[in-house]
Amino acid sequence: MIRSTHRRGRHKVFIGMAPGVGKTCRMLQEGKEMLREGTDVVVGLLETHGRLETARQAEGLEQIPRKRMRYQDVDLEEMDVGAVLARRPQLVLVDELAHTNVPGSEREKRWQDVEMLLLSGLDVYSTLNIQHLESLNDLVAELTGVVVRERIPNRVLELADEVVLVDVTPETLQERLKEGKVYAPEKVGQALANFFQRRHLVALRELSLREVADRVENDILPSLTPLRERVMVCLANYHTSKRLLRRAARLAAAMDAPLLALTVQDPNRFLSREESLILEECRQLCDDVGGTFLREESAEILPTIARVAQEKRITQIVLGQTMRSRFKALFRRPLSERLQHQLRSLSIDLHLISEGLPVQPSHDTAP
């Protein structure tokens, strides 16, 4: 474990939908601005890919020499983290955060090198394309047909102190390609026919915009109405729970919303083998439909649902509606009505889905 007496450095990430939108230039421009204001700035690693505009933006900035490494009889270069730490600037500019280091390097990934710099108290500016986020890997492959090999954990972006979206229209990016500002001329045709098709860029741009919008909503607007829908389904230990989860997944897909599956279990009540199996099947199904499964231990079921809904900024709750005897209906308000009372101060829609009779007798404790 790395321990340091320094404060953790601040991390600013410049993110965009694809190569060529201007992330590196924006990072260099802001680095030079900080230099003019008196901050000690160095370039830890810069990838120009032969782009003259990028190289010009780096003029006037000190660049730390790279570490040369030999791999399979080929000389390669990586960021020299030791040299950066020895130089000890206030701010380090590091390009291509998702890069995989040469085998034999101290750390496998460049984001791990950046983490080392941050733990040592250095501030870091870095760049990232949206398709390199781990959670979006399958979606990007589905949208573009390209499987992205270099990925970073979502927590790297979540822990960043600031995320800046560098954005251009798909048409502008395609023009940059044709003008040779992104790739060498011989690669332009293939790029436009594959990854840089307009429909791919539109989808990637939407992912980028949504990622930054979600971050703004979570970090800056905790008390305001959510900017997008979020669906939560409350699951019990019934065989009908999987049907309920599928219904909620269809609702979330129709709303283009994230899905959270919540089960609240009374810690004083022992689950049978069958009930435990049902919960595990629900967990697996939730993963299959792209949702997040959350289990809370509490004897206070409805307050727990309300608390989680508020914390996760839920806008839609899906709840199973089981048939009850006339005797129970006379003397006890429906669970849905009591939940609505708990949610009275929140702007949340409640969806009641008929489940029929539960297989297990209801204890009215685990929605």
C-alpha positions in Angstrom: 0.0 0.0 0.0 1.3 3.5 -0.9 1.3 6.0 1.9 2.2 9.6 1.6 2.4 12.6 3.9 1.4 14.8 1.0 -2.2 15.8 0.3 -3.7 13.9 -2.5 -3.4 15.8 -5.8 -6.4 17.1 -7.7 -7.3 15.2 -10.9 -8.9 17.0 -13.9 -10.0 14.8 -16.8 -10.8 16.1 -20.3 -13.2 13.6 -21.9 -14.6 13.4 -25.4 -16.6 11.1 -27.7 -13.6 10.0 -29.9 -10.0 10.8 -31.0 -9.7 14.1 -32.7 -12.3 16.2 -30.8 -9.5 18.4 -29.2 -9.0 16.9 -25.7 -5.2 17.0 -25.8 -5.1 20.6 -27.2 -7.6 21.7 -24.5 -5.4 20.1 -21.8 -2.3 21.8 -23.1 -4.0 25.2 -23.4 -5.2 25.1 -19.8 -1.8 23.9 -18.7 -0.1 26.9 -20.4 -2.7 29.2 -18.8 -1.8 27.7 -15.4 1.9 28.3 -16.2 1.3 31.9 -17.0 -0.4 32.3 -13.7 2.7 31.0 -11.9 2.0 27.3 -11.5 5.0 24.9 -12.1 3.7 22.8 -15.0 5.3 19.9 -16.8 4.2 17.5 -19.5 4.5 14.0 -18.2 3.4 12.3 -21.3 2.1 13.7 -24.6 0.9 11.7 -27.7 0.8 14.0 -30.7 0.2 11.2 -33.3 1.9 13.5 -35.8 -0.7 16.2 -35.4 1.0 19.6 -36.0 -1.7 21.5 -34.2 -1.2 19.4 -31.0 2.6 19.8 -31.2 2.3 23.6 -31.5 0.1 23.7 -28.5 2.8 22.0 -26.4 5.4 24.7 -27.3 6.6 26.5 -24.2 5.8 23.6 -21.8 8.6 21.6 -20.2 8.4 18.0 -21.2 9.9 15.2 -19.0 12.0 12.8 -21.1 10.3 9.5 -21.5 11.6 6.2 -20.2 12.9 3.9 -23.0 12.1 0.3 -22.6 12.9 -2.7 -24.9 10.2 -5.3 -25.5 10.5 -8.1 -28.1 13.5 -6.4 -29.7 11.6 -3.2 -30.1 12.5 0.1 -28.3 9.4 1.6 -26.8 8.8 4.7 -24.6 6.6 5.3 -21.5 6.1 8.0 -19.0 9.0 8.2 -16.5 7.0 8.4 -13.3 10.2 8.4 -11.2 11.6 11.4 -13.2 8.3 13.3 -12.7 8.4 12.6 -9.0 12.0 13.7 -8.8 11.2 16.9 -10.7 8.2 17.5 -8.4 6.1 20.1 -10.3 2.8 21.4 -9.1 0.9 20.2 -12.2 1.5 17.2 -14.6 -0.2 16.9 -18.0 -0.7 13.2 -18.9 -2.3 12.2 -22.2 -4.3 9.0 -22.9 -5.3 7.9 -19.5 -6.5 4.4 -20.6 -3.1 3.5 -22.2 -1.6 0.1 -21.4 2.0 0.3 -20.4 4.8 -1.8 -22.0 5.0 -5.3 -20.3 7.6 -5.1 -17.6 6.6 -1.6 -16.5 6.1 -0.9 -12.8 2.4 -0.6 -13.3 0.2 -2.1 -16.0 -1.9 0.9 -16.8 -1.2 4.6 -17.3 -4.2 5.5 -15.0 -2.2 3.6 -12.2 0.8 5.9 -12.9 -1.5 8.9 -12.6 -2.8 7.5 -9.3 0.8 7.3 -8.1 1.3 11.0 -9.0 -1.9 12.0 -7.2 -1.0 10.0 -4.1 2.3 11.9 -4.1 0.5 15.2 -3.9 0.9 16.3 -7.6 -2.1 17.7 -9.5 -2.8 16.0 -12.8 -4.6 16.9 -16.0 -5.4 13.9 -18.2 -7.4 12.9 -21.3 -9.9 10.1 -22.0 -12.3 8.9 -24.7 -15.7 7.8 -23.5 -15.4 4.4 -25.1 -12.6 3.5 -22.6 -14.9 3.4 -19.6 -15.3 -0.2 -18.3 -19.1 0.0 -17.8 -19.6 1.1 -21.4 -17.5 -1.6 -23.0 -20.3 -3.9 -24.1 -22.6 -1.0 -25.2 -19.8 0.6 -27.3 -19.1 -2.8 -29.0 -22.8 -3.1 -29.7 -23.1 0.4 -31.1 -20.0 0.5 -33.2 -18.9 -3.1 -33.7 -15.5 -2.2 -32.1 -14.3 -4.0 -29.0 -12.2 -1.5 -27.0 -9.3 -3.4 -25.4 -7.9 -0.5 -23.3 -10.3 0.3 -20.5 -10.3 2.1 -17.1 -12.4 1.3 -14.1 -15.3 3.7 -13.6 -14.1 4.7 -10.2 -11.1 6.5 -11.8 -13.6 9.0 -13.4 -15.8 9.0 -10.3 -12.9 10.0 -8.1 -11.7 12.8 -10.4 -12.1 16.3 -8.9 -13.3 17.8 -12.2 -14.4 16.3 -15.6 -14.5 18.6 -18.6 -16.4 17.6 -21.8 -14.6 18.5 -25.0 -17.2 18.4 -27.6 -17.7 18.9 -31.4 -20.4 17.8 -33.7 -20.0 14.5 -35.6 -19.9 16.5 -38.8 -17.0 18.7 -37.5 -15.0 15.6 -36.5 -15.5 14.0 -39.8 -14.3 17.2 -41.5 -11.2 17.1 -39.3 -10.6 13.6 -40.4 -10.8 14.5 -44.1 -8.4 17.4 -43.6 -5.8 15.0 -42.1 -6.0 16.6 -38.6 -6.7 13.3 -36.8 -5.0 10.4 -38.8 -2.6 10.1 -41.7 -4.3 10.5 -45.1 -4.0 6.8 -45.9 -6.1 5.9 -42.8 -8.9 8.4 -43.2 -11.1 6.3 -45.6 -11.0 3.2 -43.4 -11.8 5.3 -40.3 -14.8 7.0 -41.9 -16.1 3.7 -43.0 -15.8 2.1 -39.6 -15.5 3.7 -36.2 -16.1 7.3 -37.4 -19.4 6.7 -39.2 -21.8 9.4 -38.3 -24.3 7.1 -36.5 -21.4 5.8 -34.3 -20.3 9.3 -33.5 -23.8 10.4 -32.6 -24.2 7.5 -30.2 -20.7 8.1 -28.6 -21.5 11.8 -28.3 -24.7 11.1 -26.4 -22.8 8.8 -24.1 -20.3 11.5 -23.3 -22.9 14.2 -22.8 -24.9 11.9 -20.5 -21.8 10.9 -18.4 -21.0 14.5 -17.7 -24.6 15.5 -17.1 -25.0 12.7 -14.6 -21.9 13.8 -12.8 -23.2 17.4 -12.6 -26.5 16.2 -11.3 -25.0 14.0 -8.6 -22.3 16.5 -7.5 -24.0 19.9 -7.9 -27.7 19.5 -7.9 -28.5 17.1 -5.0 -31.6 19.0 -3.9 -33.1 19.6 -7.4 -35.3 17.5 -9.6 -33.3 14.8 -11.4 -32.2 15.5 -15.0 -33.0 11.9 -16.1 -35.3 9.1 -15.1 -34.1 6.4 -12.7 -36.1 3.2 -12.1 -36.0 1.2 -8.9 -37.9 -2.2 -8.5 -38.6 -3.6 -5.0 -38.1 -7.3 -4.9 -39.4 -9.9 -2.3 -38.6 -13.6 -1.9 -41.3 -14.7 -4.2 -41.1 -16.6 -7.5 -43.0 -13.8 -9.1 -40.1 -11.4 -8.3 -38.2 -12.3 -11.6 -41.3 -11.4 -13.6 -41.5 -8.1 -11.7 -37.8 -7.5 -12.4 -38.3 -8.1 -16.1 -41.2 -5.7 -16.2 -39.1 -3.0 -14.5 -36.3 -3.7 -16.9 -38.6 -3.0 -19.9 -39.8 0.2 -18.2 -36.2 1.3 -17.7 -35.3 0.5 -21.3 -38.3 2.4 -22.6 -37.2 5.4 -20.5 -33.5 5.0 -21.3 -33.0 4.9 -17.6 -30.7 3.0 -15.2 -32.3 0.3 -13.2 -31.8 -0.5 -9.5 -33.2 -3.7 -8.0 -33.7 -3.4 -4.2 -34.5 -6.1 -1.7 -34.9 -5.2 2.0 -34.4 -8.2 4.3 -35.3 -8.3 8.0 -32.1 -9.3 9.8 -34.2 -11.0 12.5 -35.8 -13.3 10.0 -34.0 -16.4 8.6 -34.4 -17.0 4.8 -35.3 -20.5 3.7 -33.2 -22.2 1.1 -35.8 -21.6 -1.5 -36.0 -17.9 -0.7 -32.2 -17.5 -0.8 -32.2 -19.2 -4.2 -34.9 -16.8 -5.5 -32.8 -13.8 -4.4 -29.7 -15.2 -6.1 -31.7 -15.8 -9.3 -32.9 -12.2 -9.1 -29.4 -11.0 -8.6 -28.2 -12.9 -11.7 -31.2 -11.7 -13.7 -30.6 -8.1 -12.7 -27.0 -8.4 -13.9 -28.2 -9.9 -17.2 -30.6 -7.0 -17.9 -27.9 -4.4 -17.0 -29.3 -3.4 -13.7 -27.7 -2.9 -10.2 -28.7 -5.2 -7.4 -28.8 -3.8 -3.9 -29.6 -5.7 -0.7 -30.4 -3.8 2.5 -30.6 -5.3 6.0 -33.4 -3.6 8.0 -36.5 -4.4 9.9 -37.9 -1.0 8.8 -38.8 -1.8 5.3 -40.8 1.2 4.0 -38.5 3.8 5.5 -35.5 2.0 4.0 -37.1 2.0 0.5 -37.8 5.7 0.9 -34.2 6.4 2.1 -32.6 4.5 -0.8 -35.0 6.2 -3.3 -33.8 9.6 -2.1 -30.1 8.7 -1.9 -30.2 7.2 -5.5 -32.4 10.0 -6.8 -35.0 7.5 -8.1 -37.9 8.9 -10.1 -39.9 5.7 -10.7 -40.6 2.8 -8.3 -42.0 -0.5 -9.5 -43.7 -2.5 -6.8 -45.5 -5.9 -6.9 -49.2 -5.8 -5.9 -50.3 -9.1 -4.4 -53.9 -10.2 -3.8 -55.0 -9.9 -0.2 -57.8 -11.4 1.7 -60.8 -9.2 2.4 -60.1 -9.5 6.2 -56.6 -8.0 5.8 -57.9 -5.4 3.4 -60.4 -4.2 6.0 -57.9 -3.7 8.8 -54.6 -2.7 7.0 -53.8 -0.2 4.4 -52.1 -1.6 1.2 -48.3 -1.5 1.3 -48.3 0.7 -1.8 -50.5 3.3 0.0 -48.1 3.2 3.0 -45.1 3.6 0.7 -46.7 6.6 -1.0 -47.1 8.2 2.5 -43.3 7.6 3.0 -42.5 9.2 -0.3 -44.9 12.1 0.0 -42.0 14.7 0.1 -40.3 13.2 -3.0 -41.3 13.5 -6.6 -41.5 9.8 -7.4 -44.0 7.9 -9.5 -45.2 4.5 -8.2 -46.0 1.6 -10.6 -48.0 -1.3 -9.2 -47.6 -4.5 -11.1 -50.0 -7.4 -10.4 -48.1 -10.4 -9.2 -51.0 -12.7 -8.3 -50.7 -14.7 -5.1 -47.2 -15.1 -3.6 -45.8 -18.6 -3.4 -44.6 -17.9 0.2 -46.8 -16.4 2.9 -46.4 -12.7 3.1 -44.8 -11.3 6.3 -45.3 -7.7 4.9 -41.6 -7.1 5.6 -39.7 -7.6 2.4 -41.0 -5.8 -0.7 
